[in-house]
Structure formats: C-alpha cells, structure tokens
Amino acid sequence: MENTRYKVLLIEDNQIEQRMFQRFVENNALAYDCLIVGSVSEARQALNSESFDIIISDHDIGDGTAFDILGLAKDTPVVVVTGAGDEETAVKAWKAGAYDYLVKDVNQSYLKAIPKTVENAINHKMMEKKLQLLSGAVMSTEDSVYITDVKGTIIFVNKAFCKTYGYTEEEIVGKNSGILWIQKNQGENTRSVFQTRSFGSGWEVGFYHRRKDDSIFPISLSRSTIKDSNRNDVAIVGVARDISERILIEDELRTTSLKFKKRLQLHNDMAFMVAETLQRLLADGDINKATTVISDYFDITRINADKIELQRTHFNFAVLVSQVVEALSPHANEKNIELQSSKSDSELMVDADYDRMAQVLSNLIHRAIKCSPANGNINVQVKDNGNEIVVEIHDGGSFFGLNEIHRIVNNSTWMKEQFNAGQEDLALGLRIAKDLVEIHGGRIWTENAKTGRGNIFCFSIPKSGARKKTPLGITSENVN
C-alpha cells in the first residue's frame, strides 16, 4: 500500500497532545490527511460530513468517551488511546469493537506504534471487505458448494447446497461426506458413476448423490484440494450441480446445433476451471485476482443466461475510443508502449450501452498491452464501414494468433491452457468482450498484420439505424 494516503480523524481534547501528534506526523512524513477535533460533538459533525480511513480517539474526551465514538464510527476502524494504568478500560473498548488500543506513556513512545497500528487496522478492514465479497459470492452461487476436512468431515455448505440436498446447515456440518453418496449400484438408473453425453462431442462422467429424503439425483461434480503455505492438504472443496433436467433432455440436446453444444461445453469447462483457479488463488492469498475472476465469471454467466439488460444510449463511438485509450495510456507507459488512436473524420454514432462498450474496449486494449513487447506501439483505429463501425487494435506482436476468437468459443483446451498459464484474466476478458459485441449485433475477429509482425484485433458495431441481431456465439468466422 505504498504511496497511499490515509484520512485520519484524531479525537483529542488536550491541545498539547494534538500538537505532539501533528509534529510526529510531520517529522516522520506520514501520508496522513488529518482532521483533529476535541469533542464527541465535533467528531459527530465530522463523521456526518465526510468519511475517514481510520479514527484515533483518546478515551476521556470533554463531552464523552471513546465508547461514544465507537457508536458513531460505523464501519471505520477505531484505535483507542488511554492513559497509563487504564489498560482495563482499553481492553473493554477493544471488546466493544475497537480495532486496537494504545497506552500513553510519560515519554510519549506510544506515538511510534501509530504508523504500524494504522496500517494493520486499514489492511484488516480491507481484507474483511474482500472476504465478505468472496463469501457472498460462494453463498449466492446456484451451484452446491461444500468443504470437507482431509478426513471427509463436512465443515461448510452454502445455501444452494442446503436447498438442493434438503439438509439444514446444522444437520449436515460435522457429518462425513460419504452420506451424500449411494453405497452401491441400485439399478440401471441409479448407478453411482455413469457416462452422459457432454455438451460437446464426447462423454463426461457424472455421479449420483443422495438427498436427506433418500431420493437419488444426478450431478456433475468438481473437487479441488486447498493447501496451506507448506503445501500440505488442509481441505477439499466440492462444487456439485444438479443435472437432472439435463439428463431428461439429453436426447433433445443431441439434435441441437453443434455450435450451441460447443458453447455450453465451454461454459461447463469454464465453471470447472474457475472453481479450481479460485481455490488456487485463495490458497495463495491472491484476493484481488480472485475477486476479478469471480466478477468476470459472473458477467459471463449473466450474459449466457440472458440476464444482461443493455442500457442503450446515442453517442459518438470515436469519442469513447479516445477516452478509453487516454485512460489506459498510463498502463501502457509502464512498458514504454506508445498507445494511440486514430478515427474517421465523420461522426460515428451508435445506439449502444456506453459502459458495456467501454468494458469491451478496455478488455481488448488491456490484452494488447499485456501481450505486446516492451518499447512497442499499439494503434487503435476507428473506421466508417458503411452500416457499421469497425475498430482495429494493432499490436506489436503477441502470443495469440489468427482465429483466436474462434478458438475461444470452440476450444476448451485453449481456455484451459490460458488458465494454467495464469492468464485467466485475459481469457475471461476476451470471452466477455466477444459476447458483449455480439449481443450488440456486432462481430469480432482477428487478422494478420500486413507488416508481418503482430496481429490486428477487430470488432464491429452497427451504426445508428442499422442495428442487427446476431445469435450469441455465432460469427461469420465460425459458421460451417
């Protein structure tokens, strides 16, 4: 968190103590933007008018105590400062919700502990928020998630699990996961392991699980192991999906379009890869990337479920391109890459979702920056192509080749390779960009650069008054 400035609210009614705190901050060049108040009433006004990263409060204030501040702080971490010999009060404040406490000493040495205490408190709060986000994602997913220890004892289940299996959390936690499995073959329709036609051209393995009421149902199941920092197995995560409906319509799926089948197969494979990737990222403590993967995967899921509602507005697409290029230029500068854009002289008006198209441009340009060599250049061109606008992103050479989009849609092996290589953000970002372009009625493809170096990433969007609907997942490049 280097170079980050913190907004600090100091509540201290002793002016000498106030000046000592100010001098300590100045002498140590701490990156604090401080507001100092001397009473509970002043603190209340400050907290009502602005937000702070942390509050440092003396326990005894003129019109109240630090306990009054704890009631006003809401989600802001509070560090309570008490006088020597008043440690018992400090501990009570800590139990009442304070993040930490410091004890004043005669030599004012407690001030030296403030930077580390502030840093720890803010980091702890940020980690709490991220863990809440991840926990909320796991709890709200429609797949049944359960976690066992290495001996198979269930230690966690999400809401979808309880709904699917019929157990309450209290009933199932502490049970051995073997309770979910049928113990022996029970006829042609209830064998414990079976083959079912996958959404692609091959077969996949399915399993039968048992609900609380002893009813049997088919599932697809992915399991992965969580390891500690010493690479020891500590838990097993299972993600189960009830595939009863899919089994019932299997014959109908055999007659469905090959393109649609491949699309769904990739979605299943992607769900499996995302689950494995999340466990790896969480085991490694990479919360930021795990949050990004969850967000991107949920975007893809919502698109596939037709739950994305476009907020179409009328705007000049070339202006949007210029804004995105300007926003990403600092990122390109980190690799000494020259990022520039060029556009047609005429206005290129579209009726599209401004934020979603900004997301498409950001994903594709981010990919170009990440994949291009240092000291290169990237040029984003916007062209008027009759009834549509064409955007071409010329990079200086990347590890992706021609027909990349076709492989993203139809080749789960390619997607898995990107996940294994730690490029899941690029793979998911490209998939999101492709889907968003197509639901806008456009298309997306790649071309070889005429210079022989690098390639050109292209997509089109219908101009205003020329919008067309293209079936999701089908482009002119991948229709047989």
N, C-alpha and C positions, 0 to 999 in steps of 0.2 A: 504494500500500500504506500510505497514511496511517492513523495510529491503530493500526496493527498492532504488537503486542508480540512480541518475539523471545526465545526461550530460548537463552541463550548459555552455553557451557561454556568457561571460561578455565582453561588449564593452565599454571601459572607457579609455580616453586618459590622465587622471590625475593619476600619479603613486601613490600619497598618497591615493587617493580613491581606487585604486587597492589593495594596501596593507591592507587598512581597511576592504575591502570585504573579502580578504583572511583570515585575523585574525578572522573575525566574523564567517566564515565557520568553521575554525579550533577550535575556542573556544566553539562553540555550537555543535561540532561533527556532522555537517550536512552531509548527504550521497550524497555529490555532487562531481562529477568529473569535475573540472572547467578548461576551457581554457579562458585565458584573452588576449584580443587584444586591440590595441589602436587606430585603424582607420577603416574606411569603407573598404579600400582595403584589409587590413588584415582579416577583417570579411568575405569578399567575398571569399578569398582563403580558409578560414576555412570551410565555408559552402559548397564550391565546393568539398572538400576532405572528409568530414565526416558529420554525422547527429547529431543533438542535440535534447534533450527533450524540452529545453526552451532557449530563448535568453533574456538577461537583457542588455539593451542598454541605455547609457547616451544620452540625446537629442543632445547636442552640442559635436560633435567629430571633430578632427582636419581637416579631409578632407570631412566632410559632416555632416549629421544629422541623427536622428533616422528614419526619413522618408525614407532615402536611405536604411536603414536596413529592413524596412517593405517590400520594394520591392524585397529584396533578401531572405526573410525568408520562402517564400512559405507556407507550412503547419505548420511550427513551431511557437508556440505561442511566442509573444514578449511582454515584460514588459518594458515600457519606464520610465526612471528616469529623472526628471527635477529639476532645482533649484527652491528655494522658490521664489514666485512671478511670476513664469512662468506656472501657472496652466492652463492658457488658451491654451498654446501650447500643454500641456499634453492631454487636452481634445480633441484637434484636432487630435493628434496622435491616441487616442482611437477610434475616429470616422473613422480614416483611416485604422483601422484594428488591432491596438494593443489590446492585451487582457486586459491589465490594466496599470496603471501608478502609480509611487511613487514620492513623492516630498521630496527632500533633505532638511533637517533642520540643524541648527547650531550644534546641539548635535548628529547628525547622528542617530537619533532614527528611521529613516526610515528603517534602516537595520533590525530592529526587525520584520518588516512586511514582509520581503522577504520570510521566510520559508512557511508561510501560503499562500502568493500570488503565489509562485511557485507551491505548492501542488494543489491549486484551479485551476490554469491555465492548468496544465497537466491533472488533473481529468476531467476538462471541455472538453479538446481536445479528450480524450479517449471516453467520453460519446458521443461526436459529431460523432466520427467514428462508434461507435456501433449503434447509432440511424440511421446513414446513411445506414448501413448494413441492419438493420431491415426494414427501409423504402424501400430500394431497393428490398428486398425480397417480401414485400407486393405489391409493384408496378409491379414486374415482374411475379408474380404468374398468372397462367392461370385461376384461379377462380376469379369471380367478387366479389370484396370486397367493401362494403360501410359502412360508420359510420354515425349514426344519434345522435342528442342530445336526451334527455329523452322525448321531445315532438314530436319526429319523424322527425325533420328537418334534411335533409342530409347535413353533414359538410365535408365529404371526400369521394372520389371514386378513385379507381385505374384504370390503363389503360385498363385492361381486362373488367372492368365494362363498360367503355365508348364504347369499341368495341362491346360488347355483346348487350347493350341496345340502342346504337345509339345516345346517348347524348354526347355533349362536357362537360368538367368539369364545364365550366362557365354556361351552360344551366341547369345543374341538381343540383349543390350545392346551398343550400338555399330553395330548393323545399321540400315539405312534402313527405316522403317515400311512402305514400298512392298512389302516382302517378304511382307506379310500379305494383300495384295490379289491377286485373279486379274487377269491382264493383259488379258483380252479375253473377250467372250461365248463360252461353251463349251456352248451348247445351251440349251434351254428351262428346264432345272432348275438351271443354274449361271451365269445372267447376273449381272453384278456388282452391279446395283441392281434391286430388284424391289418390287412392291407386295404387301402382305399385309394381310388383314383384321385390323384392330386389335381390341382388347378392347372397344371401344365400337362405334359405328355406322358409323364411317368407315374410312379406309385409312391405313396408315403405310408409310414407306419402310424397307426392310430392305437388308442388304448380304450378300455372300458373302465370306468370308475363307478363307485357305488355311493349313492346319496344316503342321508340319515334314514330315510324311509325304506332303504334296501332296493330302491329302483336303480337300474343299470343304465348308463348313458355313455355314448362315445365321446372321446375328447382327442384333441391334438395337444401334445404336451412338450414344453421345452423346459429343461432344467440346467442350471449352471451353479458352479461352486464359488462361494465367496472365500477369499483367502485373506489372512492377516498380513501385517508388514513383513513377517518372516516366511511368507508363502505357505503357511500351514492352513489346511482346510478348517474353516470355522462354522460354515453354514451352507445350506443348499436351498436355492430359490427355484420354485416350480411355478410356471405360468401355464395354466390349463384353459382351454377353450372348448366349450360345449359345441360339438359338431353334429348334433342330432339332425338339425334341419338340413345340413349339407349332405348327410348320408341319405336322407329321404329324397333329395332332388338330384342325386348323383347321375341317374340316367339322363335327366334333362340337361345337366351340365355337359354331358358327352357330346351333345348336339349343338352346344353354344359355339360362338365364334372362337377360333383359335387365338385371336388377338386378345379377346376378353379373358380367356382362360389364362394366358400368359401374364396378363395384368394382375389377376388375382393371385397367381402363384408367387409373383414377385412381392406382392403385399404380404403374403404369409411369411415368405423368407425374410422380408424386411423386418417384420414384427419379431421374428426369432433373433435376427442379428441385433436389433435394437435392444432386446432384453439382455442378450449376452454382453453387448457393449456397455449398457448401463451398469451391470454388475462389475465389470472390469473398472469402469471409471469411478464407481463408488468405492470399490476396494482400494483404488489408488488415491482416493481423496480428491479427484478432479471434479468438484461440484459444478463449476462454471460450465465445463463442456457437457456434463451430464444434463444440466438444465437446458442447454441449447439443443441437444439430441432429443430430449423429451418434447420441447416446443416444436421442433421441425417434424418429428414423427406425428404429433397430434395434428399439425397442419395438413400433412399428407392424408391422415385418417379422415379428417373432416372433408377434405376435397373428394376423397373416394366415396364418402357417404353422402355426397351432395349437400353438405351442411354449410358450405361456404356461400354466403349471400354477398354478391358483388354490389358495392356502393358506387354505381357509375356516375361520373361527372364529365362535363365537357371541358377539355383542356388541350393545350398545345404540348404534344408529346416531346418535342425537341427541347422545350424548356425543362421538363422533368429530367431528361437525359443529362442536360448541363448541370442541374442541381445535384444529381447523384454522383456524377464524375467529380464535381467540386468537393463533395462530402468525403469521397474515398481517396482523394489525392494525397492526404497525409499518410494514409496506409501504404500507398504506392511509393511515396518518398522514402519510407523506411527501407525499401530495397533499391533505392535510387532508380526507380522506374518512372519514366515520363508517361503520365496518364493525361490524354487529351481527347477532345470530342470535336466532331465537325457535323454540320447539319445542312439541310436544304435551305434555299433562300425563302421558300414559301412556308406559310404556316401549316403545320401538320396536326390537325385537330382530330381528336378521338373521343369516343364516349366509352370510358373505361373506369375501373376502380383505381384511383390515383395511388393509394397506399400499396395495393397489391402489385401494381406495375413497378412501383419503386422497389418493392421486395424482389421482383424478377431481375431488375437491372442490378441491384446490389449483389444478389447471389451470383450472377454471371460475371460481373466485373471483379468481385472478390475472388472467384475461381481463377480468372485470368491473372490477377496479381499474384496469387499463391503459386500458380503453376509456371509463371514466366521467370526466366533467369534474371538475376540482378543486373542493373545497368541497361535494361532493355527499354522497350516502349510499348504502350498499349493505346490503340486508337479506336474510339467508339464513333462510328459513322451512322447517321440517321438519314435515310433516303426515302424520297417520294416514289412509290412504285404503283402508280395508278390508283386502284381502290384500297391499297394497303400501304402501311408504313413498314419499312424494313430497317432493323437495327443490326449492324455488323460490328462485332467486337474482335478486332485484330490483335492477337497477342504475338509475343516474340519467341514462341516455342514452348510447348508443354508436353506432358507425358500422356495427354489424351489425343486420340487420333480421329480420323474421319469416321462418320457414322456413330459417333459417341452416343447421341440421343437414342438411336435405335437399340444400342446395347443396354442403355439404362432401362428401357422399357421391357426388353425381351430377354435379358440375360442376367439371372440372379447370381451367376458365378462372378460376373464383373462387379456387381454391387458388393458381394462378399469380399472380393479382393480389396476393394477400397476401405471396407470396414477393418479388415485385418491389417491394412497398412496405416491405420489411424486417420484415414481421410473421410470418416463418416460425415463430417460437416459438409464437405464438397459433394458427396454422393447424394445426401438428402437435399441439399440446397439446389442441385441441378434437377432433381426429381420434382421439387416444389415449383421451380421456375417453369419447367415443361408443362406441368398440369395447369398452372395459372395462365400461361399463354394460351393453351388450348381451350380452356373454358371461356376465354375472351374471344374465341373464334379465330385465333391465330395458329401459327405453326412454328416449329423450332427445328433447326438442323445445323450441321457443321459442314464447312468446305475447306479444301486445301488452299493455303495462301499461294498466290501466283508467284511470290518470290521464292517459294520452295522451303521457307522456314516458318514454323508455327502453323497455326490454322485460324480459321475465322468461325466464330460462333455467331449464328444468325437467328433472329426470330422476327416474325411479322405480326402486326396488329391491324385489323380493319380500320380504315379511316371513318370518320363520322358519316353516317348514312349508308355505309357499305358493310355493316357488321354481319357476319355469317356465323353459323354454329357448326363447329367441328366436333364429332364424337370424341369424348375423352379417351385418350390412349391410342388414337389412330392419327397418323400423319401421312403426308404424301410419300415420305421416305420408307414407311414400314408397312404399307398396304400391299399384299401379294396380289 
